[in-house]
Amino acid sequence: MKLWASNFHKALDKQADDFNSSISFDSRMYRQDITGSIAHARMLGKQGIITAADCEAIVSGLEGILADIEAGALEISPDAEDIHSFVEGELTSRIGDAGKRLHTARSRNDQVALDIRLYLRDEAKTLISDIKKLIAVLCDKADEGREYVMPGYTHMQRAQPVTFGHHLMAYAQMLLRDIGRLSDCVKRMNISPLGSGALATTTYDLDRKYAAELLGMDGITANSLDGVSDRDFVIELISCLSLVMVHLSRLSEEIILWCSWEFKFIELDDAYSTGSSIMPQKKNPDMAELVRGKSGRVFGDLTAMLTAVKGLPLAYNKDMQEDKEAVFDAVDTVKMCLSVFTPMIATMRVLPENMRRAASGGFINATDCADYLVEKGLPFRDAYKTVSEIVAHCIENGLTLESMPMSDYKSFCDKFDDGVYDAISLESCVNRRSVAGGPSPGQVAKQIADVRETLEKI
Ligand code: ARG
């Protein structure tokens, strides 16, 4: 029997019942629902709204239900309308009348708004720790690749040399900001709506702050209509997760390119690659491709929630039940992606010779050649023009900046001398880019040390 069925003349149509029910997806919030109810009951007891004996009976009844669910001794019935009805029904069947007093001064509207906050608060913390692990792995790999010279690209064209460590640390920075956004989102989420009731609070003398404190929350919502009817914290979380997926997807794309025979900068471990049923030579980066593909799901969840909430009048509307599947899917997807992505990066084999080969001979050091002339006193714009002519000459004659003889250099500008060969060597190109935030091995070492220090404080 439904919690609300007393005033109804017939049962809900079977299909309507299935359509309306949320137990298949909200049962995962059983712990938060029970913990929230315990806090509510304790508050009712403290305020004298229920007797101390009823309060104790409710609390120990709820603790028993929680223990039984965790031990696998109590199955959450798929026939219940939602997790709130299930827990309350089970409590009343266990302790009788005291169980019927639990819902005093409460509605499922503030109850569900509380449960989802508590659930997502904990999930956000797990996600932060998962992202931390990935950043730590990126730091280790960057350390290994501090001196590996590779081409840096713009427009997917070889542009200037960087180091592999520098390239990876760019992602470490993006992911650090993701952690910052997630922690910030938790601050706004960790506020208790309990006491908002269905929409207009209640006539009982509640101590909302006390219940919030019991739940480790940082405060109470300031307006009851807002407390039960916004899901901005859900949207904010999915939006943070969408950015995580943008970052994972970009790195996935690079990994996919780097694994190709055209690049061969890295090789993924066999444990994180798949083969083809027909082409025996294939080793496919399926994990990275799936992460790239799954980003679409998370963006879809974000769009679904923005759309679901945007036209809702205050206060609660059943549309809000849609928040759970969307946000659970986003959370589950990101957790699953990280659980594969992090060890995939940790175990990948880096092939520095191939990176170096790709960085050599492609005029990636043309800027450095121009900078060399600037050091000799030429204005940069003139140096740039001279080197473009040199590059054109090299292309025409099958030469590189490294192999072009000094006599040719001199014919373009008499300021050239043998020092140019050293200035345009890949080592000089990266070592001399030691500006803060730059790709030189020294700067990369500093970036790694800074990021590791930051991780310790998170
Ligand atoms: N299953 C509902 C949800 O997720 C719980 C709240 C129900 N409240 C109501 N007034 N029907 O939103």
Boltz pocket constraint, residues with backbone or C-beta under 6 A from the ligand:
constraints:
  - pocket:
      binder: B
      contacts: [[A, 20], [A, 22], [A, 26], [A, 81], [A, 82], [A, 108], [A, 109], [A, 112], [A, 316], [A, 317], [A, 318], [A, 320], [A, 321], [A, 322]]
      max_distance: 6.0
